[in-house]
Structure formats: C-alpha cells, structure tokens
Amino acid sequence: MEDQQIIQKLYERQEQAPKDLSNKYGTLCQTIANRILSNQQDAEEYVNDVLLGNLEEANGTYYLCNLKEKTYMTIDLPSELKENVEIYIAAKEGKILLTDGKEAYLVDVKNLGQPIPYK
C-alpha cells in the first residue's frame, strides 16, 4: 500500500488505517526502537502507542530518526503541547516546528547527532 493511501485513511479516521501503517512500518519502527531504548518490552510498548495513536502513553518524548544516516535525536515535548501537537517540516532549513496553535517550538534537526545503536 502506498504512503498516500495510508495517510488518506488516517485523515478519514478509517479503522483499518493504524493496521495498514503498522503493516508497512511496524517492523522498521520496532527495530529502531529496540536499538534506541535498549529494552525490548519498552520498545514494543512505545511502538504500539505511537502506531496506534495512543501518544499519551508515549510520555511526551519523541524520537526523530534519519534512516539514511542512521542517526536520531530525542524531542521532549512540553506537557502543554503533548495532546494537540502539530508538526511542520522545513526541509531546506533543517528545522521542524511543533505547535499547539498557541505556543510554538522550533527544533533544529540539521544534525541528528546520535548514532542509532546496533546490537
């Protein structure tokens, strides 16, 4: 299934959308989470929470990964953004904007410096 089809299903809140997302990216997300978190049970719970949309359980910490360079960074969201965060990407500038419509945070992601650990 193409990404655009999954995105459309997510926008339409179709019941099948999280499963399609998990089918396409679940294994990749699990592999990365295992390497970053170093605890398989925590990694499984985190991936399930993220893929199934239960971001409240993800405790406000997000991991931004550059799969090509195999690096990542953590982004700890303030509690006021956690529930209603919108994310905008400025690829040329290497920044992302996180906002809830009231407050905004600009994160420089040009250099995702931490290598994804390999076990």
C-alpha positions as CSV (number, residue, x, y, z in Angstrom):
1,M,0.0,0.0,0.0
2,E,1.3,3.5,-0.9
3,D,2.0,6.0,1.8
4,Q,-0.5,8.4,0.3
5,Q,-3.3,5.8,0.7
6,I,-2.4,5.3,4.3
7,I,-2.3,9.0,5.0
8,Q,-5.7,9.4,3.4
9,K,-7.1,6.6,5.6
10,L,-5.6,8.2,8.6
11,Y,-7.2,11.6,7.7
12,E,-10.6,9.8,7.2
13,R,-10.1,8.0,10.5
14,Q,-10.7,4.6,8.9
15,E,-10.5,1.7,11.3
16,Q,-8.0,-0.1,9.1
17,A,-5.5,2.8,8.9
18,P,-3.4,2.0,12.0
19,K,-3.2,-1.6,10.9
20,D,-2.0,-0.6,7.4
21,L,0.5,1.8,9.0
22,S,1.8,-1.0,11.3
23,N,2.0,-3.5,8.5
24,K,4.1,-1.2,6.4
25,Y,6.3,0.4,9.0
26,G,5.9,-1.6,12.2
27,T,9.0,-3.8,11.8
28,L,11.2,-0.9,10.9
29,C,9.9,1.1,13.9
30,Q,10.3,-1.8,16.2
31,T,13.9,-2.3,15.1
32,I,14.8,1.3,15.6
33,A,13.0,1.5,19.0
34,N,14.8,-1.7,20.2
35,R,18.2,-0.1,19.3
36,I,17.4,3.3,20.9
37,L,15.6,2.1,24.1
38,S,17.8,-1.0,24.8
39,N,14.7,-2.7,26.4
40,Q,12.6,-4.8,24.1
41,Q,9.4,-4.6,26.2
42,D,9.6,-0.8,26.5
43,A,10.3,-0.6,22.8
44,E,7.3,-2.7,21.9
45,E,5.0,-0.6,24.1
46,Y,6.4,2.6,22.7
47,V,5.9,1.5,19.1
48,N,2.4,0.2,19.8
49,D,1.5,3.5,21.4
50,V,2.8,5.5,18.5
51,L,1.5,3.4,15.7
52,L,-1.9,3.0,17.3
53,G,-2.2,6.7,18.1
54,N,-2.0,6.4,21.9
55,L,0.5,9.3,22.3
56,E,-0.5,9.9,25.9
57,E,1.3,6.7,26.7
58,A,4.4,7.9,24.8
59,N,5.0,10.4,27.7
60,G,5.9,13.4,25.5
61,T,9.2,12.0,24.3
62,Y,9.5,11.6,20.5
63,Y,12.4,10.1,18.6
64,L,13.2,11.7,15.2
65,C,15.3,9.3,13.1
66,N,17.3,9.9,9.9
67,L,17.2,6.4,8.4
68,K,19.7,7.2,5.7
69,E,22.4,8.5,8.1
70,K,21.3,6.1,10.9
71,T,21.1,8.8,13.5
72,Y,18.4,10.1,15.8
73,M,17.6,12.7,18.4
74,T,15.0,12.8,21.1
75,I,12.5,15.6,21.3
76,D,10.9,16.1,24.7
77,L,7.6,18.0,24.3
78,P,6.4,20.3,27.0
79,S,3.2,18.9,28.6
80,E,1.1,21.7,27.1
81,L,2.0,20.5,23.5
82,K,1.7,16.8,24.2
83,E,-2.0,16.3,23.5
84,N,-2.5,18.6,20.5
85,V,0.8,18.9,18.8
86,E,1.1,19.7,15.1
87,I,4.4,19.2,13.4
88,Y,5.6,21.1,10.3
89,I,8.7,20.3,8.5
90,A,11.0,22.9,6.8
91,A,13.3,20.5,5.0
92,K,15.5,23.1,3.3
93,E,16.2,24.8,6.6
94,G,16.6,21.6,8.5
95,K,14.0,22.5,11.2
96,I,10.7,21.3,12.4
97,L,8.0,23.4,14.1
98,L,6.0,22.0,16.9
99,T,2.9,23.9,17.9
100,D,-0.5,23.6,19.5
101,G,-1.8,26.8,17.9
102,K,-0.9,28.9,21.0
103,E,2.8,28.1,21.6
104,A,5.4,27.0,19.1
105,Y,8.8,25.5,19.4
106,L,11.4,25.4,16.6
107,V,13.8,22.4,16.6
108,D,17.0,22.4,14.6
109,V,17.3,18.9,13.1
110,K,20.2,19.5,10.6
111,N,22.5,17.4,12.7
112,L,20.8,14.4,14.2
113,G,24.0,13.5,16.0
114,Q,23.4,10.4,18.0
115,P,24.0,7.2,16.0
116,I,21.3,4.5,16.2
117,P,23.0,1.8,18.3
118,Y,23.4,-1.6,16.8
119,K,23.4,-4.6,18.9
